[in-house]
Amino acid sequence: MSNFSSSFLRLVLLGSLAAGAAALAQDVQPAAANVLSPASNETLKTLNALSTIPGVSWRYHAGDLAHGEAANLDDSQWKKVTKSLSAGLDAAWFRTTVTVPKSLKGYDITGARLWLNLSVHKPTGEIVYVNGRRIALGEDLEPIVLTEEAHPGDVFKIAVKLLPSPEPKTLNSGTVLIEPDSKRPRPGDLREEALAVSTMLPATAKAGDADEVNAAIAMVDTAALVKGDQAAFDASLRKAHEALMKFRPALQSVTVDMAGNSHIDAAWRWTESETIDVVRRTYGTAATLMSEYPNYKFTQSAAQYNEWLKEKYPAINQEIKRRIKEGRWEIVGGMWVEPDLNMPDGESLVRQLLVGKRFYKHEYGVDVRIGWNPDSFGYNWQLPQIYKRSGVDYFVTQKMHWNDTNQLPLRLFWWESPDGSKVLTYFPTGYGHNDLHPSREARDYMQAWERVPGTKEVLDLYGVGDHGGGPTRIVLDEGEKWSGPGTVTPHMQFSTAQNYFDHVEKTIVADSPEWNYDTLAKGWKAPADPGNGKIEIPTWKDELYLEYHRGVFTTQAQHKAYMRNTEVAVLDAEKFASLAWLKGKPYPGADFEADWKKISFGQFHDLAAGSGIGQIYKDAARDYENVLRQARESDNTSLTAILAAADTRASKGVPVAVVNPLAWDRSDAVVADVQMGAPAKDIHMEDAQGHALLSQVLSSDAATGSFRVLVEPGMVPSLGYTVLRAVPTAQAVPSDLHAEGFTMENAKLKVVVDPKTGCITSMVEKKTNFETIASGGCGNQLQTFADNPEKYDAWNIDPGTLDHFTPITAVSSVKLIENGPVRATIEIERTWQKSHFTQQVVLEAGSDHVQFNNKIDWREDHVLLKAAFPLAATSAKATYEIPYGTIERPTTRDNSFEKARFEVPAIRWADLGDGQHGVSLLNQTKYGYDAVGNWLRLTLLRSPKAPDPDADMGMQQFSYAVYPHAGDWKQAMSMRHGYEFNYPLRAVQTFAHSGAEGASHSFASTDADNVVITAIKKAEDRDALVVRMFEWAGKSGDVKLHVPAGATYAVSSDLMENPEAAHLKMDANTVTVPVHPYEIVTVQVMYKH
């Protein structure tokens, strides 16, 4: 919000002043141009020219300057600004001199109020001086009054200082606006009305009425200006206005719901601490303005902001409560912040809503029904289901208008997830309009009318945003004026988003054409106009992929690793704590809520995207480390309680429990740190029955009896444990793993590495004896791309970037560095340009995948790095994991929609194959993929330089894996493999004791391999376990859910833990759960506690 000096008086801007600058580049909008005659266009240009003083030119000085505001400063040697000029990161000065003319083309401006209207891109603050005196300070300033009463010959020496910034800033424009004496008609007003009428004419009147519009405009007597007859000119404006009044009833049949708001970025070019103050100022101003403007309504999202107010500024919070009761303060969004909606896991998005909606319900008594994320960088296909099962029926975003290739023909539509859940979705034209001009409102309406023929209502979001601010007095005055009587405009009303949806939903007919990217590529036509005040809208059955900002899936790799790792850590900790709660331990619900708030904050769209300044990632790392620490502490307590009931007795050695956090039986190698009871030269591992297991000592200290051992534990029960024993002797166990030279092989895979290039030249899936790598291809090829986006360095991978790459083929060394019975490793060392690469290609005994461990000292400048696999089996579609589901995307580039989706998001894996054979490319901390032809590629690193010049520089460590398989990805259980790669088995040394639950035990499982249990937690408000799972294969049926002993009954619930009345069928500890295709299912299992 702008900061004004105490001497500033409230000034009411009755005319459409800012229209002048905005309209210079586009005097008549396209819809109006089809209606207006050339003479009318010329007249409107003349009217527009009377809104600003012409010839204002600026000069520029780079860097700070003492007394740059001085009226007598000689700036004649400063650089002239002929276009928008980047002012860099340092402070900068801009100066101009404005002399008031006697008239503009004969139009007398004596006595007019003059305003300075500045437009600064990416401001961190500006100071405005006039004739050496400071008159304004702040950012995103409203127009500033230069004089209340202009006189010919008045001189204004204007100096603007732009303060230092983390990104280059630009003075887009600096114009002087004219507001005539209040007794005179305003030329800009008539222009606004004429544009509104002519723009809306196709939707509101007969085509023949265009002649009447032109006739009305022709009444403007511009010749009177030439003669200097001001009275005659003013009279002609009044006459033209009266002629246009004929169209008022038709225009007033259209309603514009003006929803004041302020988009606030939780952390972006500023830190969290600064955002807290932005929230204070923005919401405090909104509350104050409500006392001055009784019709004004304000819409806001992000519960985190309200929690800050509750804790730090309770007076503002109390005022918000009062305005909510009046129906003037609207709460939307329901999430903790406005997060990225592609990279967080599905359960993270549920928790965004759970902590956000619960806060709003408890603090304000509001149940949020409108999803609100206007600025995130694309929207996953399961979002409608997540919203709908959380009590959210509507969704608003404007970001899809940013597409760089295809503009979607969507405005109001049903958005449907794969399971059939639908939310009514609306695309406003923006989220931060700084004006309420009727011409803009008319233009926005016509865009909606073209998409939804017959529509009579639109939602308009206005108010300064990004760094807060919200609606200003000037804009509210403008809204009051144009919503009043006697104006030729649509019916403009201060309103809310909910009011818009309540009205428009009643007009929607049942018929709805089904659209997705494939259908659009074949051509589309607007829905029919049913007439009678009804509308037909399409149903969109696809993701909402943003054709822009494609680099956000990769930038700031360390932050993305924290995002994934904290999700895993806290979900595991909740599972273990829930089981410990059933055994009598307190459940640390408050700790978990605090953890999820921190995780959720870190998923704010600019934080998750990697598009912020460096400091916010340092702050986030501190918070994430605290989350990981708390999760570890919780695990220690919980696992101790859980294993207390295990039978860990051993006649020899020490017991080690292997814990499986996933809800199916599995066997993977696990690392155990073992402390023997006495010094030992060697150890081996045994199962509970005393059978020796395949193991490999990784490191040891014989004197202390300390060992790190890699062991194949056998099958570990679903969400359970099995007890092993570390025995102080060596014992060999046959292994299927063999490695020699540059070849590694087990019973399932054979892998060959080329010692000259480091390429995987062969990867044979032995079940079907299928060569996975395309003939002559280089698997795991590191490909580099020149990555120089035209705009938005941290955000964008521009179209064409991936068309040409340079492979890294030179190697420093390739050698077999590990050749054990459990694990073999070939290490590849490379240096390329300024960066150093160490890659370890790992194959374990019995494993069906090859793992790639990376340690990269990354020192590049505008280079993108991918790991690429040319595959022998391919198809026209690749499959990607998205939050709580999957999606298919094209591998072809046959149309503009396919070409635009050249870099796409995924969670844990992507798969490409022909149905008979395929490959899943798994990751642990990455999100950007592409599949084109037979190439499947994972994006590893970028190196943008703004807004953080050090983004991703330095040491990077991460792993990914390749899983070759027979059949398609469903038959190959790729979904499970993705989870297993991210949720490893745990090994915990324990004490020897008896236990009723035996040496091996499962606490929860299902009988369905097409269902993944993702979360088990204690319910928020009752003694119950919440079990969340999702169906991923498109199958329906009853699932048998096996739960811990002691359950009394079970019910289904929504994602917000509101239980249904009917009990689910339960037999002993088995609950029968009906599951439908692609459904996210929540079950609450009740316990006496």
N, C-alpha and C positions, 0 to 999 in steps of 0.2 A: 504494500500500500504506500502511496505517496506520502512523504513527510513535508508538511508545509510550515512556514514560519508562523509565529503566533499572531503576526499582523495580518495574516490572510483572512479575508472575509469570505463567507459563503457566497458564491457567485452562481447564479442560476443561468445556465446556458439554454436558452429557449430555442435557438436556431440549430440547424444541423451543421455545426461548424466543422467538425472533423471530416465531414463528407468531402470537403474541398480537396484535401490532400489525397484521400483515398481514391477519389474519382478522377484525378488527373490522368492516371494511366488507363482508365477504362470508363469513359464518360457515359456510355450507354451500354447496358448489359445485352447479351445476345438475344434474349427473349424479347426485350423491348425494341431492339434494332429491327426486328422483323415487322414491327407494327408502326414505328415512327417514320415519318417522311424525312428526307434530307433537310428540309427547312426546320422541322422540329428538332432534329439532332443539333443543328447549328444553334438554335435558340437555347437549348439546354446547355450546350457548351458555354454560351455567353453567360448564362445564369451561374454556372459553376465557376467561371472566371471571376465573378464578383464575390466569391467567398474567401479568396486569399489575396494577399499582396504579392504581386509578381516580382520576379527578379531577385529573390533572396538567395544570395550565393555565400558559401562558407569557405573559410580558410582553416588550415590544419597545422598544428604543431605537435610533433611526436615527443613524448616525454613530459615530465612535469616542468613547470615554469613559475618562478616567483612572480606574483602579482600579474598573472595572465589575464586577470579580470579587469585590469586598469582601463579606464575609459580613454586615456591618452596614449595607450600602447600602440606603437607602430607595427601593424601586422601585415604590411604590404609585401613583405618578403616571404610570408608563409605560403605553403603550398595550397593551390586552389583545389577545392573538392568539386570535381565535375560529376562524379558518380559516388555511390556508396563506397566508402573507403575504410578498410580495416585499420583499426587503431592499435593493434597489437595487444600486449599484456600490460604494458606500463600505463601510467597516467597519460592523458592526452587532452589537448585543448582545441576547441573549435570556436571560431569567432565570425561574426557577421555584423554589418551595419544596415539597419532598416530605416528608411526615410519615408514618412507618410506622404503619399501623393494627395493632391487636391481631389482627384477623382480617379476611378477606374473605368476607362472607356465611357466617360461621362457620368458614371455612378458616383454620387457624392457620399464620401465616407466620413464627413465631418460629424463628430459626436459619437462615432461608433466605438464599441469596445473592441480592443485588439487582444488576441491570445497568441501565445507562442506554443506551437504543438510540436513536440520532439518525439521522434521514434528512434529508439536505440536498441540494437540487437545484442542480446546477451549482456545486459547491464549488470554491474555490481554497485552502481551508484553514480549519480551525476550531481553536480552543483551548478546552478544557473545564476548568472549575474547579468544585470541590466544597468548600464551606465555606471559600472563599478560597484554596484550594490547587490549583495546576494539576496535573491528573492525566492529561491526554491532549492530544496535539498532532498534527495531520495533516489528511488529508482522506479521505473514505469510511471513517470510523473503524468498527472493529468495536464491538460492544456493550462498554461500559466498566463494570468492577466498581465499584459504589458501596460495598458492604460484603460481607464474606465471611459475616457472621452477623448478620442483622437482629434488632432488638429493638423491640417496640412503643414508640412515642414517639420513636424516632430521627428526627432532622431533618437533611435534606440541602438546603443552599442551593446550587442549581446555576446556574452562569453559563456561557453559551456565546458566544464571540466569533467571528463570521464575518468573515474577512479580506476586504479589498477584492478586487473581481473585475471582469473585463472585461464581464461580463453580469450582469443582475439575478439574484440567488440567492434561494432560498426554504428556510426551515426547514419541511419537509413535516410532520415529526412528531418528537416527543421523548417517549418512553414509558419507564417503569420496569418491567422484566421481573423475574419471580420464578422462581427455581430452588430448589425445596424441597430439604431435606436429602436426601443421596444414599440413605439407608435407606428413604425413603418413595417410593411410586409417584407418578408425576407426572401430574396431570390432563391436561396438554397432550399427553403421550405417548398416552394412551388416545384422546383426541380425534383425533390424527393417524391412529392405526390404524383407528378407526371410519370416518373419512372416506375413507381409502384403500380399505377393504373396500367400503363403500357406493358409492363412485364407480366402482370397477372391476367391480362385481357383474354388470352387463349383459354384460360380455365374458368373465367367468371362471367364472360359476356359473349355476345354474338360477334362474329368476325367483322361485320359491317360497322361496328362501333369504333373501329380504328380511326375512321374519318372524323368522328366527334372528338377523339382524343387529340388528333392533330389540329383540329379546329380550335380547341381550347388553348393549346400551346401557341397557336398563331395569334391569339389575342394579346400576347406579350408584346408590348410596343418597344422593341429595341431601338427603333428610330428616334424615340423620344430621348434616349440617352445621348445620341449624337447631337441632338438639338439642345441638350442641357436641360430638358424639361423633366426634372425629377418627379414632380407631382403626377404628370401624365404617366410616367413609367410605373410609379407605385400603384396608380389606379388600374393600370392594365394587369398588374399582378393579381390584384383583388378580383378583377373580372375573370381572369383565367381560372383562379381557384374556384369561383362559383360555378363555372362551367364543368370543372372536374367533379364537383360535388354529386353530379348525377351518378357517378360510379361508386360512391361511398357504400350504398347498400350491398352491392355485389361484392366489393372487397371485404366488407364487414361480415360476410357469410363465412369467411375464413378466419380461424382463430390461431393466433400465435401465443403459445404458452411461454412466457419469458421467465426462465428459471435462473436467478442469480446464483453464481457459484464462484469458487476460486480453486483451481487445480493447484495443489501444493505438492511439490516433490519432496519426499521425506529426507532424501539425501541425494545430491547430484553435484552441482557446482558449489555446494556448501555442505557443511556438516550437520549432523543431527542437532547439535546444540543451537546452531543458528536457526534450524527449522522450528524449534520450540518457540523462539521469539517471533518467527514468521506467523506461526499459528496464533500466538497471543494477539499480534497486531491485526491479523486478518479477521479472526472471529470476534475480537473486541470491536473492531470497526463495524462489522456486519450487525452486531447487536446494537451499537449506538445508532446506526442509520435506521434501524427499525423504529426507533423512537421518533425520527424525523419524517419517515415515509411510511405511513400506516398500511399501504398496499404492498410494500416490499416483502418478498419471500426469498429465503436463502437455502440452498441445497449443499450438503457437505457429505463427504465419505471419510473413511479411515479412522477406525476406533482408537488407534494409537494417539491421534491428535487430541481426542477428547479425554483420554486418560491423562495426558500431560496437563490439560486444563484443570481436571479434577484435582490433581496433586499439587500443581503450582499456582494456578490462578482460579481459585474456587468461585470468586465473584463472577467471572465470565461464565463459568460452568453453570452457575445458578441462573444467569440471564438466559442461557441457552435452554435450560429446562422450562423457563417461563415461556419462551417463544415457541417451543415444541408444543406446549399445551394450547397455545393460540393457533396452531396449525401453520405457523409462518417459518419455522425452522425444520427443514426436511432432512432426515437421516437416510442415506442411501449407501450402497456398496456392501455393507455387512462384513467386510473383511478387515483384518487388523491394519493392513495398509493396502495400497493398490499394487499388487505384485505382478511380476512376470507371470504369464499364464501358459508358457510352454515348457519351461525347465523345472519348476518345482514338481515333485512327485504328487500323484493324486491325493495322497493322504495329507500332504502339506497344504493343499488347497482346501481340503475339508477343515483342517485346523485353523486356517485363516478365517474361515467363516464361523467356526465354533467359538474361538476366543473373541472374535469381533462381535458376532450377534449376541453372545451371552453378555458382553459388556454393555451393549446398547440396551438390552432388555432389562438388565439389573439397574443401570444408572438412569435411564430415561423412560423405561417402560415401552420401548419401541421395538417392534418386530420388523426388521428390515426386509422388504420384498423386492427391492430393485438392485440388481447387480450393476456395478458402476466401475468401469476401468477404461476411461477414455484415452489413455496414452500408452498402454502396453503394446508390445511389439508382436502382435498376433495372438490368436486365441484357439486353444486346443478343442478338438471335436467332442470331448466328454464334458466340457464345461456346462452345457445345458443340463445334463443329468446331475452334476454336482450341485448346481444352483437349485434345480427343482427339488431335489431330495433334501435341500437345506431350507426349504420354505421361501425360495426366491423365484419369482414368476417372470421377471422382466430383466432386460440387460441393455445397457447403454454404452456405446463407444463411438468415437469419431475417427479412430486411428486408421481405419481402412481407407479413408480418403487419401492417405499418404502413398498409396501404391504408385510405383514408378512405371508400371507397364499396363495394367488393366484396371479400369475403374469398375468395381462390381456394381451391377444394376440393382442394388439393394438400398432401401431406406427404412421401411418398416416391414418386418418379416418374422415368420416363425423360424427359430433355429432349433434343429432337432438333432439329438445325439443318436448314436447307433442303437441304443436300447429303446428309442421312441420318445424319450423325455423332450419336451419342448418349452422354450421360453420365448416370450414376445420381445423382439430385439429391435432397437432403433439406432440409426446412424445419424446423429446431428451433424451439421456441417463443420462444427468446431466445438471447443469447450471453453474458449476464452475470448469471445467477441467483446471488443471495447467500444461498441456503439450499439444503438438500437434504431438505426436508420430504417425507415420504411422500405427504401429501395433494396437494401440487403435482405430484409425480412421477405419481401416479395420474391426476390431471386431465390432464396432458400426454399420458399414454398413451392415455386415452380419446379425446382429440382425434385422435390418430394412428389409433386403431382405427376411428373413424367414417369416416376418409378411406381407410384401407386395412384393410378387414375381415379378421380372422384374423391380423393382425400380432402378433408376440410379443416385439418388441424395439424400443426407442427409444433415441435419442441425446440426452443432456442436457448442455448446456454451462453450466458454473457458474464463477464467479470474478468479482471486481470488475474493471470494465473502463472503457474510454474513456481515462482518465488512468492506466491500468495498475492494478496491485494484485494481481489474481489471487486464487486461493483463500486463505482465511485459516485459521488453526488452528481457529477455532470451527467453520467449515463442514466442515473435514476431520474434526474430532472427530464432528460430526453424521453425516457419511458413514460413518465407522467404526462408529458405533453402529447405524445403521439397516441396514447391510449385514451385521451380525452375526447370530448365532442368536437364536431366541426372539422375533423381531419379526414383526408381522403387516404385511408390506409386500411390494411387488414385489421381485424379486431385484436389488438395487442393488449394482453393482460399479464400482470405479474402473477406468476403461478408456480407450480411444482411439477416435477417429473411424474409423480403419482397421479396428479390430476390429469395430465396428458394421457397416461395409459388407461386410467379409468374411463375416460371419454372415448378414446379411439377403439378400445377393445370391444365396446358394444356395437361398433359399426362393421366388424369383420365378418364376412360370410364364411361358410364352411369350405367351399371350394378353394383349393390351394395348389398351384402347380409346384412340382418338386424339382428343385434345382441343385446342382453341384458343379464343380469345375468342369467335369466332362460334358455336362449338358450345355453349359455356357459356351464351351469351345465349339459346339455344333450350331450355335446361334440361339437367340432368345427373343422373346417379345414380352412387352409389359403385360401384367395381368389385366383381365377385363374390368371394365367399369360396370358394376351391377346396377348402378343408379339408386334412386330412393335413399340417398344418404349413406349407402353401404359401400364397402371397399373389399376388394379381393387382394390378398397378399401372398407371396410365394413362401414355400417351406425350403429352407436351406439345409441340406443334409451333407455337410462336409465341415472341415475345419475352416477357420477364417485366417488364411495365411497372408501375412503382411508382405507385400512385394517391395520391401525396403528394410533397412536396418538388419541385414542378414548376418552381420558380423557379431551381433550380440550373443550368439550361441557360444562364442569362443573367447572374446576379450576378457581380461582379468581372470586367468585360469585358476589362480589360487583361491579366489573368492568362490568360484564355482565348485572347487574341491571341498571347501568348507560347507557349502550348501548341501552337497550330497552326503558328506560324512556326518554332519549333524543330524540330518534326517534319519540316517541309518542308526546312529548312536542312540537317539532318543526313542525311536520306535522299538528298538531292542530293549532299552531300559524299561520302557512301559510294560512290555510283555513280561519281563522277569519280575518287575515290581508287582504286577497283578497276581502272579503266581505266589509271590511271597506274602501278599496281602491275604490270600486264602489260607495261608499258614499262620496268620496272626500278626504279621508285621504291619506297621503303619504304611499307608500308601502315600508317597510324597507328591500329592496332586498339585500343591502350590508350586513346588519346584518345577514340575513338568509344565505347568501353565506358563511360568516365567521363561522356561526354555523355549516353548513354542512361540512366545511373543518375540524373543530374540531371533529365532529362526525365521519367523514371518517377516520381521523388519528387514533382515538381510536379503529377503526375496523381493523387496520393493523393486519395481521394474527397472529403475536406473541403476540401482546397486547390482542386481542380478545380471543386468546387461553388460556390466563392465564399462559403462559410459560416464562414470563420474570422475571427480578429482581423486588423486591418490590418497588423501587423508581419510576419506570415508571408508576405504578398504582396510586401512590400518585400524580404524575404530571397529569395523565389523569383525576383523580377525580377533581382536581382544574379546568381543562378546562371544564369538563362536568358541574360542578356547575355554571360556567359562562354561559354556553349554557342554562341551566335551568332558570337562573336568567333573561337572555335576553328574553326567551320565555314568562316568566311570565309578564314581562314589556310590551311586545308586546300585549299579551292577554288583559291586563288591558286597553290599548289604543283602541284596536280593538273592544272589547265587549262593551265598552262605546259608540263607534260610532254606532255599530250595534243596540244596545238596545235603542238608542235615537229615533229610528223610531217605537219602540214598544209601544203599548198602555198598560201602567202600572198603570193606574188610579185605586185607591182603595177607597171605602167609609170607610173602616176601615182597620187597620193593616198597614204593610209595604210590598211593592212588592219584590218578589224574582223571578228572571228569571232562569229557568232550561234550559241549553243549551246542545244540542245534536251534537257532532262533527262527527257522522257517518251519512251516507246518506241513512238511512231508519228509519221509525218510530219505536220507542222502548219505553219500560217502565221498568226502573230499579229503585230501591231505590237509593236515592242520599242524601248526607250529606250537609246541609245548615247551614252556620254560620249567625245568624240573630242578628241584633242589633235593638231592639225595641225603639220606640221614647220616652218611659217612663218606669219606673220600672214596672215589671210584674212578677206575681207568676208562670204563665204557659202560653203556647201558643198552638195553633193548626194551621194546614195549610189548606188553601182552594184553589180551582182552580179559574179561572177567572170568572166563573159563580156563585161563592159563595158556591160551594159544598165542604163540609168538606172532607179532604183527610186522608188516613191512615198515621199517623205520630207517632214518638217516640222521646221524648226529651232525648238526650244522656247526656247533661250537661247544667247547667244554673247558672246564677248569677242574682237572682231576683232584687237585689238592682240596678244593672246597666241595667237590661233588656237584658242581653246577653244570647243567647241560641245557642246550637248546636243541631240540630234536624235532624233525619233521616225520610225521607218522600217518600211515593210512589206517584209520580207526575202525574200518568196517562200517556197516550201516548204522548211522546214528538216528534214533527215533525222531519222529515229527515233533517239533517244539518240545524237545526233551533232552535227555542226556544218556550217555553210556559211560561206564567207568572202565578205565584202563589202568595198567600198572607199569611203572617204570622199574625195571629190574636191573641190578648192577652187574650185568654180564653182557657180553656181546653174543648175538645169535643171528646167523644169516637166515634170511627168508627169501625164497625165489621171487624174482621180479620179472614183469613183462617189459621192463624198460631197458633199452639198449642204445648206447650212443657211441659213435666212433667217427673221428674226423669232423665232418660237417653234416652228418646225418644223425637224427634222433628218431627212435621208433618205439612204440608200445603196441599193445594188442589192437588198438583202435586207429592209430594214426602213424604215418611215416612222413617226416619232415626233412627236407634237404635245403641247406643254405649254400649259396654261391660264395666261395671265399673271396672272389674278386670284386663283387658288387654288394654283398650283404643281402641280396635278394633271396626270398623264398622261391626257389625254382620248382619245387614240387611239394605238394601236401596231399597225400593220398588218404582218403577215408576208406579204411580197410574193410568195413562191413560189406560194402558193395564194390570195393576195389576201384573207387572213382577218383580220378585226378582232379582236385579242386581248382588248381591254378590253370588258367588258360595256357594253351601251348605257346611256349616261348615267352611267357609273361613273367613279370617281376612282382612277386607278392611282397607285401609290406614295403613297397617302394615309398620313400620319403620324397614328396613332390612339393616344390616351392612355387609360389605364385607372386608376381608383382601386385601388391595390394595397396593401391593409391586411390582411395575413394575421392570423388569430386567434392563431396560434402560429408560431414558427420564422420570424422575419422574413426573414432572408436566404434561407431554403430554399423557402418556400411561395408558390404562387399559389393562393389558395383557390378552390374551386368557386364559380361565379357571377361571378368577377372579370371574365371576358371577355364577359359578357352585355351589358355597357353600356360604350360608349366615347365619348370626346369627340374629334372630329377637329381637327387643327390646320389651319385653312383660311386664316388671314390670312397675308399675305406682306409683307415689307418691300420686296423687289424681285425681279423675274424678268428676266434679261437674257442674251443670247447673248454670252458672254465669249471664246469661241474659235471660229474659223471657218477651219480650215486644210484642206489637202488630205488629211491623215491623220486628223484628229480635230476634232470639233465639240463644244462644251460650252455648255449652258445652266445658269446658276447661279441658285439660289433661296435667298434670305435670309429668315429668319423669326425672330421673337422670340415666345416663349410663356411666360407666367408669369415664372419667373426664369432661363429657359434661352434660349440663342441657337443657331440652326441655320443651317448653310451646307451646301446640297446641290448637287452638280454632276451633271447628267444628261449622260452622255457617249456619243457614238456615233462609232465609227471606220470608216474606209473598209473596205468588204468584210466588216465584222463582222456576225455574226448575233445579237448580244446588245447590250443597253443596260446600261451600267454606272452605278451611283450611288455617287459618292464623298461621304462624310459627314464633316463637322467640326462637332461639337456640344459646346457648353459647357453641360454638364448640371448643373443646380442644384436638382433637384426633391426632393420628400419623399414617399415612398410612391406614386410614379407609375410605371407600366409603359408602355413605348413600343414600338409595332409599326409596321412598314411593310406596308401592305395593298394587295393587288391583286385587284379584282373581275374575274373572268374570264368570257369569253363561252362557253368550253367547260369543262365540269366532269363529274364522275361521282361514284359513291358511294364511291370509294376514291382516295386520293392515295398517291403513292409517295415514299419517303424513303430517302436513302442512310444506311446504318448501317455499322459497321466490317466491311469486306470483303464487302459485299452491299447488299441493299435490302430494304425491307419495305413492304407496303401497310397503310394504316390508314384507318378510315372518315372520310368527310366528313359523314356523317349523325350524328344524336344520338337514335337510336330506342330505345336500351336503356341500362341503367345502365353497361355496359362501354364503350359508345361515349361516353356523357356524361362518363365519368371521364377519358378520354384527350383532354382538351381542350387540352393543351399537351404537345408531344412533342419528342424529340430527333432530330436528323439531323446528318450530318457536313457535306458540302459542298453539298448541294442537296436540294430537294424538287420534285415535279412533280405538276401537276394538269391533266387534259385528258380528252377523250372518246374517245381512240383515233384520231380524225381530225386533231385539233388539240390543242395543249397548251402549257403554259408551265412551264419549269424556273426556279425561283428559287434562284440560286446565291449562296454567301457565301464569305468568306475567313476570318472569325474568329468566327462566330456558330453557335449550336447549337439554339436554341429556335424551333419552328415551330408553326403550327396551320393546318388547312384545314377549313373548315366551309361547307357549301353551295358557292357558287362563289368564296368568298374563299380566297386563299392568302396567308399572312402570316408574316413573319419578325420575331421578337422582337429588338429592338435594345438596349434598356437597361431596368434597374430602378433603384430607389433605396431599398433597405431601410436601416434605421438600426441594426441589431444583427445580429451582434456588432461590426461595423465601422461606426461612424456616418458615415464618409466614403466608403463603398463607392460607386464609380463617379462620385463627384463630380469636376467639372472637365472638361478637354478630352478628348473621345473622337473618334478618327478610325478609320474603317473603310469598307469597300466591299462592296457586293453587286451583283448583276446579274440581269437578266431575259432569259431566252432563249426567245422564242416559236418554235414549231416546228410543222411538219406531222407527222402520224402520232403514234405513241405515243412514250414516252420512250426505248424501246429503239431504235426506228428513228431517232430524233433524236440518238442517241449522247449522252444527257445525262450518263452516267457520265464519258465523256471530257471533256465540257465542264466538269464540276466539277473534274476534275484540272487542266485547262488554266488555269482561273481561279485556281487555287492554286499552280501550278508554272509561272511565267512563263518565257518565253525569256530567255536571258542574252546580253548583248552585251559582248565583251571586245576591247579594242584590243590588237593584237599587232604583231610585227615581220615584215618581209617576208623570206621565205626559201622555198626549195623544200621539198617534202615528199612522201613516197611515198604518203600517203593522200589526196592531192589536195585540191582546194578545197572539196569537199563529201564527207562521209563519215558512214556509219551504223555504230555499233558493235554494236547489238543491236536486235532487233525480232521481231515475230511476224506470221504471216499471218492472224491471227484478230482481227476487230474487237470480239469479245465477251470479250476477255481484256485485263486491265491488268497490266503489269509494275509492281510497286510498290517493289521493293527489289532492288538488286544490290550485293553486298558480298563481301569476301573471307571464305571460310569460317574458322571459329574455329580448327580443328585440322588443316587440310590446305591444300595449294596448289590451291585451287579457287575459282571464283566461285559464290556462291549467288544464284540468280535466283528471286525470288518473284513469283507472279502469281495472279490469281483470275479465275474465270469469273463473269460477272454477269448473263447473259441467259437462263440455263437451258438451254443447249445442250451437247451432248457431241460429241466428235470428237477427231481428232489435230490438234495445233497444231504448226506448224513454228516452232521457236525459232531465230532466227539470232543467233549469239554471236560475240564477237571471235575473230579468227584465232589459231590455235595450240592449240586444244583437242585433247586426246587422247581423252577419252571423257566420258560424262555419265551420271548416275544420279539417280533420284528420291530424296528424303529427306523426313523429317518436319520440322516447324517447328523442332525443336531440333538440326537438322543431322546427324541420324543417318542415314547413307546406306543405301539398299537394295542388295542384292548384285547384282541384275541390271542390266546396262547398258541405257540407252536407245539406240534406233536413232539413229545419227549419220552424216551424209553431209557430208564436208568440215566446214563450220562451221554446219551446220544440224542441230538435234536434233529428233526427232519425239517429242512429249510427249502422251500420252493425257490428255484433260481431260474431267471429268464436270460435270454441271450444278452451279453454285454452289460449286465446289470451290476451295479454296486449295491451290495447287500449288507445291512447292519442288523445284528442280532444282539439282544441283551439277555444274558443268562443270569437269573437271580440266585443269590446265595443268602442263607441266614448267617449273619456275621455279628 
